[in-house]
Amino acid sequence: GSMSAAIQTAKEKVWYIANQIARSDARPRLRLCLMAYRDRDDSYVTRLSPLTEDVDHIHAKLSELSAGGGGDTPEAVHQALFETVQRAGWDSGDATLRVIFLIGDAPPKIYPDEPQYPEILAQANRQGVVINPVLIGNASDTRRSFEELESLGSGSLLHLPTGRDAPDPATPMDQDLVALSARLNATIVPYGNDLQQTDTLDHARETEDLGDGEQIERLAFGNASERVLHREGDLIQDLAEGRTQLNVLDARQLPASLRSMDADELSHALGEIRAERQALQSLIGQLLEQRRVLIEDQRSQHSFSAQVSQVLLRQL
């Protein structure tokens, strides 16, 4: 239960973290996963949502997550960390940065039948997995545990004393950006069977239910990664990324408004939507940059957002 505030912060900051990575000079292809953990006497020990490019999916999983259980203070940190290193589905190769943020306010419970920090960190180091412990609160035993974790690996310790990060200040651009996010969603062209098209449109509408700050950070991530939908299903985006081609699509796989068009008419219609999207993205990019400058001037260098930015800048 003590982790409720930290879960809310993670939910609010997942888009910020994604955006920081997407904006970096490395311009990486980003995949995220989520490992929720409790302890052996609770309703579950670990729940892993494997690595995916669909950041909306991870945000949804975070939104479903609730703190509970408890009893004694220590938690199944060792099991959660070991399973994440082993089972998340990491890409291999020297060009891939593999990073874990271990967030917790409790030290690991010691079970003699499982790997512990030295073995887990040795495995992580062999696989090139960087582990950044994030200390919630100020418990001395947890700090010692997380400092040991930091010393055995190549990550950095972050600290969030209350579990909550200071909210970003409001800016004059916020409401314009929220409105532009809805207009950008309106340029999504769903395709596939009726169920797939409905799912794509429902997904786009769900993103408009996010809080303003989350919508704006999601918009910033999309702007940096040049995407509107963070999964397949948008014809404009999937054509640009080579995921599909018009000549392989049956008319029944198009939205009703496009089905009666011949090839030239369809190409023209999609071109107009694409041009509208590009104009919106250009305006959004300008407003986002103005907003970023205003916020960074006011953001405390000790905030969790600033700590994450500094760590990722070093590691990327």
C-alpha positions as CSV (number, residue, x, y, z in Angstrom):
1,G,0.0,0.0,0.0
2,S,2.9,2.4,0.6
3,M,3.7,2.3,-3.1
4,S,0.4,3.9,-4.2
5,A,2.0,7.3,-4.8
6,A,5.0,5.9,-6.6
7,I,2.7,3.9,-9.0
8,Q,0.8,7.1,-9.7
9,T,4.1,8.9,-10.5
10,A,5.2,6.1,-12.8
11,K,1.9,6.3,-14.6
12,E,2.3,10.0,-15.1
13,K,6.0,9.8,-16.0
14,V,6.1,6.9,-18.4
15,W,5.5,9.2,-21.4
16,Y,8.0,11.7,-20.1
17,I,10.7,8.9,-19.9
18,A,9.7,7.7,-23.4
19,N,9.9,11.2,-24.7
20,Q,13.4,11.8,-23.2
21,I,14.7,8.7,-24.9
22,A,13.0,9.5,-28.3
23,R,14.5,13.1,-28.2
24,S,18.0,11.9,-27.5
25,D,20.7,12.1,-30.2
26,A,20.7,8.3,-30.5
27,R,17.1,8.4,-31.8
28,P,16.6,4.8,-30.7
29,R,13.7,2.5,-31.4
30,L,12.0,2.2,-28.0
31,R,10.4,-0.8,-26.3
32,L,9.1,-0.8,-22.7
33,C,8.0,-3.5,-20.3
34,L,6.5,-3.6,-16.9
35,M,7.3,-5.9,-14.0
36,A,4.9,-5.6,-11.0
37,Y,6.0,-7.4,-7.9
38,R,4.8,-8.1,-4.4
39,D,5.9,-11.1,-2.2
40,R,5.3,-14.8,-1.9
41,D,2.5,-14.4,0.7
42,D,0.5,-11.9,-1.4
43,S,-2.0,-12.4,-4.2
44,Y,0.8,-12.6,-6.7
45,V,4.6,-12.5,-6.6
46,T,5.4,-11.1,-10.1
47,R,3.5,-10.0,-13.2
48,L,5.5,-9.3,-16.3
49,S,4.2,-7.4,-19.4
50,P,7.0,-8.1,-21.9
51,L,8.9,-5.5,-24.0
52,T,6.7,-3.8,-26.6
53,E,6.8,-0.8,-28.9
54,D,3.2,-0.1,-27.8
55,V,3.8,2.4,-25.0
56,D,0.0,2.9,-24.8
57,H,-0.2,-0.7,-23.7
58,I,2.4,-0.2,-20.9
59,H,0.6,2.9,-19.8
60,A,-2.7,0.9,-19.6
61,K,-1.0,-1.8,-17.6
62,L,0.3,0.8,-15.2
63,S,-3.2,2.3,-14.9
64,E,-4.5,-1.1,-13.9
65,L,-1.8,-1.6,-11.3
66,S,-2.7,-1.0,-7.6
67,A,-0.7,-1.3,-4.5
68,G,-1.8,-3.9,-1.9
69,G,-0.7,-6.8,0.2
70,G,2.2,-6.1,2.5
71,G,2.6,-7.5,6.0
72,D,6.3,-7.6,6.7
73,T,8.3,-4.9,4.9
74,P,10.7,-6.8,2.6
75,E,9.4,-7.8,-0.9
76,A,10.3,-10.2,-3.7
77,V,12.8,-7.8,-5.2
78,H,15.3,-10.6,-6.1
79,Q,12.7,-12.7,-7.9
80,A,11.3,-9.6,-9.8
81,L,14.7,-8.4,-10.8
82,F,16.0,-11.9,-11.9
83,E,12.9,-12.6,-14.0
84,T,13.1,-9.2,-15.7
85,V,16.7,-9.7,-16.6
86,Q,15.9,-13.2,-17.9
87,R,12.4,-13.0,-19.4
88,A,11.7,-9.5,-20.6
89,G,12.6,-10.3,-24.2
90,W,15.7,-8.0,-24.6
91,D,17.2,-7.4,-28.1
92,S,20.8,-8.6,-28.3
93,G,23.7,-6.8,-29.9
94,D,26.0,-4.0,-29.0
95,A,23.7,-1.4,-30.5
96,T,21.0,-2.0,-27.9
97,L,20.8,-0.2,-24.6
98,R,19.0,-2.4,-22.0
99,V,17.9,-0.5,-18.9
100,I,15.8,-1.4,-15.9
101,F,14.4,1.1,-13.3
102,L,13.8,-0.9,-10.1
103,I,11.3,1.1,-8.1
104,G,10.7,0.3,-4.5
105,D,10.5,1.3,-0.9
106,A,11.4,-2.1,0.6
107,P,14.5,-4.2,0.6
108,P,14.5,-7.8,-0.8
109,K,13.2,-10.6,1.3
110,I,15.9,-13.3,1.6
111,Y,14.8,-16.6,0.2
112,P,17.7,-19.1,0.1
113,D,16.2,-20.9,-2.9
114,E,16.6,-18.0,-5.4
115,P,19.4,-15.9,-6.9
116,Q,20.3,-12.8,-5.0
117,Y,22.0,-9.5,-5.9
118,P,25.5,-10.7,-6.7
119,E,24.3,-13.5,-9.0
120,I,21.6,-11.3,-10.6
121,L,24.0,-8.4,-11.2
122,A,26.6,-10.7,-12.7
123,Q,24.0,-12.1,-15.1
124,A,22.8,-8.5,-15.9
125,N,26.3,-7.3,-16.5
126,R,27.0,-10.2,-18.9
127,Q,23.9,-9.3,-20.8
128,G,24.6,-5.6,-20.8
129,V,21.6,-4.8,-18.7
130,V,21.9,-1.6,-16.7
131,I,19.9,-1.5,-13.5
132,N,19.0,1.9,-12.0
133,P,17.5,1.5,-8.5
134,V,14.8,4.1,-7.6
135,L,14.5,4.6,-3.8
136,I,11.0,5.6,-2.7
137,G,11.0,7.1,0.8
138,N,13.9,7.2,3.3
139,A,14.1,3.7,4.9
140,S,17.7,3.1,5.8
141,D,17.6,-0.7,5.1
142,T,16.2,-0.1,1.6
143,R,18.8,2.5,0.9
144,R,21.6,0.2,1.9
145,S,20.1,-2.5,-0.3
146,F,19.7,-0.2,-3.3
147,E,23.2,1.2,-2.8
148,E,24.6,-2.4,-2.9
149,L,22.7,-2.9,-6.1
150,E,24.2,0.3,-7.6
151,S,27.7,-0.7,-6.5
152,L,27.5,-4.2,-8.1
153,G,26.2,-2.9,-11.5
154,S,26.6,0.0,-13.8
155,G,23.5,1.9,-13.0
156,S,22.7,5.0,-10.9
157,L,20.6,5.4,-7.8
158,L,17.7,7.8,-8.0
159,H,15.7,9.0,-5.0
160,L,12.0,10.0,-4.8
161,P,11.5,10.8,-1.1
162,T,7.7,10.9,-1.0
163,G,6.8,8.8,-4.0
164,R,5.4,11.8,-5.7
165,D,7.2,14.1,-8.2
166,A,6.4,17.8,-8.3
167,P,4.0,18.4,-11.2
168,D,5.2,20.4,-14.1
169,P,4.0,24.0,-14.1
170,A,1.2,24.9,-16.4
171,T,2.1,26.8,-19.6
172,P,0.2,29.0,-22.0
173,M,0.7,26.2,-24.6
174,D,-1.0,23.4,-22.7
175,Q,-4.6,23.8,-23.8
176,D,-3.6,24.4,-27.4
177,L,-1.6,21.2,-27.4
178,V,-4.4,19.1,-25.9
179,A,-6.7,20.5,-28.6
180,L,-4.1,19.7,-31.3
181,S,-3.7,16.2,-30.0
182,A,-7.4,15.5,-30.7
183,R,-7.1,17.0,-34.2
184,L,-4.0,14.8,-34.8
185,N,-6.0,11.8,-33.7
186,A,-8.6,12.7,-36.3
187,T,-6.1,12.1,-39.1
188,I,-5.8,8.4,-38.2
189,V,-7.1,6.3,-41.0
190,P,-8.0,2.8,-39.6
191,Y,-7.9,-0.2,-41.8
192,G,-8.3,-3.9,-41.7
193,N,-11.5,-5.8,-40.8
194,D,-14.4,-4.0,-39.0
195,L,-13.2,-5.2,-35.6
196,Q,-9.6,-4.0,-36.2
197,Q,-10.9,-0.6,-37.4
198,T,-13.1,-0.2,-34.4
199,D,-10.3,-1.2,-32.1
200,T,-8.0,1.4,-33.7
201,L,-10.5,4.2,-33.3
202,D,-11.4,3.2,-29.7
203,H,-7.7,3.2,-28.8
204,A,-7.3,6.7,-30.3
205,R,-10.3,8.0,-28.3
206,E,-9.0,6.4,-25.1
207,T,-5.8,8.5,-25.3
208,E,-7.9,11.6,-25.2
209,D,-9.1,10.6,-21.7
210,L,-5.6,11.0,-20.3
211,G,-4.8,14.0,-18.0
212,D,-3.5,17.1,-19.8
213,G,0.1,16.5,-18.7
214,E,0.1,12.9,-19.9
215,Q,-1.6,13.8,-23.2
216,I,1.1,16.4,-23.8
217,E,4.0,14.1,-23.0
218,R,2.4,11.4,-25.2
219,L,2.1,14.0,-27.9
220,A,5.8,15.0,-27.5
221,F,6.8,11.3,-27.7
222,G,4.8,10.9,-30.9
223,N,6.4,14.1,-32.3
224,A,9.9,12.9,-31.5
225,S,9.3,9.4,-32.9
226,E,7.3,10.8,-35.8
227,R,4.3,8.6,-34.9
228,V,0.6,9.3,-34.1
229,L,-0.4,5.7,-33.2
230,H,2.2,3.7,-31.2
231,R,1.2,0.4,-32.8
232,E,-0.1,-0.8,-36.2
233,G,-3.5,0.1,-37.4
234,D,-3.2,3.6,-38.9
235,L,-3.0,3.4,-42.7
236,I,-1.1,6.7,-43.1
237,Q,1.6,5.7,-40.7
238,D,1.8,2.0,-41.7
239,L,2.3,3.0,-45.4
240,A,5.1,5.4,-44.5
241,E,6.8,2.7,-42.4
242,G,6.4,0.0,-45.0
243,R,4.1,-2.1,-42.9
244,T,1.6,-2.4,-45.7
245,Q,0.9,-1.3,-49.3
246,L,-2.2,0.0,-51.0
247,N,-2.1,-2.6,-53.7
248,V,-2.4,-5.5,-51.3
249,L,-5.5,-4.0,-49.5
250,D,-9.0,-5.0,-50.4
251,A,-11.5,-2.1,-50.5
252,R,-13.4,-3.8,-47.6
253,Q,-10.3,-3.2,-45.5
254,L,-10.6,0.6,-45.9
255,P,-12.9,3.0,-44.0
256,A,-16.3,3.3,-45.5
257,S,-15.6,6.8,-46.7
258,L,-12.7,5.5,-48.9
259,R,-14.1,2.2,-50.3
260,S,-15.7,3.6,-53.5
261,M,-12.6,5.5,-54.6
262,D,-10.4,4.3,-57.5
263,A,-6.6,4.2,-57.1
264,D,-6.0,7.8,-58.1
265,E,-8.8,9.2,-55.9
266,L,-7.6,7.1,-52.9
267,S,-4.0,8.3,-53.4
268,H,-5.1,11.9,-53.5
269,A,-7.4,11.6,-50.5
270,L,-4.6,10.0,-48.4
271,G,-2.2,12.6,-49.6
272,E,-4.5,15.4,-48.3
273,I,-4.8,13.7,-44.9
274,R,-1.0,13.2,-44.8
275,A,-0.4,16.9,-45.6
276,E,-2.9,18.0,-42.9
277,R,-1.0,15.7,-40.4
278,Q,2.4,17.2,-41.3
279,A,1.1,20.7,-40.8
280,L,-0.3,19.8,-37.4
281,Q,2.9,18.1,-36.4
282,S,4.9,21.1,-37.4
283,L,2.8,23.4,-35.3
284,I,2.8,20.9,-32.4
285,G,6.6,20.7,-32.6
286,Q,6.9,24.5,-32.3
287,L,4.6,24.7,-29.3
288,L,6.3,21.7,-27.6
289,E,9.7,23.4,-27.9
290,Q,8.3,26.6,-26.4
291,R,6.7,24.6,-23.5
292,R,9.9,22.6,-22.9
293,V,12.0,25.7,-22.5
294,L,9.5,27.3,-20.1
295,I,9.3,24.1,-17.9
296,E,13.0,23.4,-17.9
297,D,13.7,26.9,-16.6
298,Q,11.4,26.3,-13.7
299,R,11.9,22.5,-12.9
300,S,14.0,21.7,-9.8
301,Q,17.2,19.9,-10.6
302,H,16.4,17.6,-7.7
303,S,13.0,16.5,-9.2
304,F,12.5,12.9,-10.3
305,S,12.0,14.2,-13.9
306,A,15.4,15.9,-13.8
307,Q,17.1,12.9,-12.2
308,V,15.7,10.6,-14.9
309,S,16.8,13.0,-17.7
310,Q,20.4,13.2,-16.3
311,V,20.7,9.4,-15.9
312,L,19.3,8.6,-19.4
313,L,21.5,11.3,-20.9
314,R,24.6,9.6,-19.5
315,Q,23.5,6.1,-20.4
316,L,22.2,6.8,-23.9
